[in-house]
């Protein structure tokens, strides 16, 4: 990964921050993005990578912001090689109780924003002659549950989107993968971290999968990874 340029969305904390840290440790230069500029600046400081990290405040639900993010990363670092679509939101309620705004927030963040980022990134990746797109999905994309209609639909759609995109760009030497973690200890969706969540995956577990995917020989394409806690609660 030495000298590769990566963009990681939703990188101010949790899984995104851990992915950015792992890519920087591997020698990448990384543009991190999130909506909250203060949290993003704090994340950049804690990454402590100097000029190798660049923070871009952007709401990737906005196509113009997604395009600006890719252009700024490519301008700052001279190109783009890796896109990690990690930005996500969880809103959990029964369909009858969920507002239209909550539904749109989940679908726009977890699915539409990935399209906007990929649409903006692909021309940059093609100019480099190769690249990686890694989409962070969820096991909820194949295991639906009550109260999770919006979230499960968004992740199921992301899985199908990733598989179609993989077939579209593979002959451009752009490899597309998606990772489906189970429970991760991040506090996502107002769920616990630490203590009662010790059985969960850590953000670093997901980051390691991202790095391992990128390290694969170009002849191979691990297009989907399911990642589970080894000893979940009974």
HELIX and SHEET records of a PDB file:
HELIX    1   1 UNK A   14  UNK A   25  1                                  12    
HELIX    2   2 UNK A   37  UNK A   47  1                                  11    
HELIX    3   3 UNK A   50  UNK A   52  5                                   3    
HELIX    4   4 UNK A   63  UNK A   77  1                                  15    
HELIX    5   5 UNK A   95  UNK A   97  5                                   3    
HELIX    6   6 UNK A  100  UNK A  107  1                                   8    
HELIX    7   7 UNK A  108  UNK A  112  3                                   5    
HELIX    8   8 UNK A  113  UNK A  128  1                                  16    
HELIX    9   9 UNK A  139  UNK A  141  5                                   3    
HELIX   10  10 UNK A  149  UNK A  169  1                                  21    
HELIX   11  11 UNK A  170  UNK A  172  5                                   3    
HELIX   12  12 UNK A  188  UNK A  190  5                                   3    
HELIX   13  13 UNK A  195  UNK A  197  5                                   3    
HELIX   14  14 UNK A  203  UNK A  215  1                                  13    
SHEET    1   A 7 UNK A  53  UNK A  57  0                                        
SHEET    2   A 7 UNK A  29  UNK A  34  1                                        
SHEET    3   A 7 UNK A   5  UNK A   9  1                                        
SHEET    4   A 7 UNK A  82  UNK A  85  1                                        
SHEET    5   A 7 UNK A 131  UNK A 136  1                                        
SHEET    6   A 7 UNK A 174  UNK A 181  1                                        
SHEET    7   A 7 UNK A 224  UNK A 227  1                                        
END                                                                             
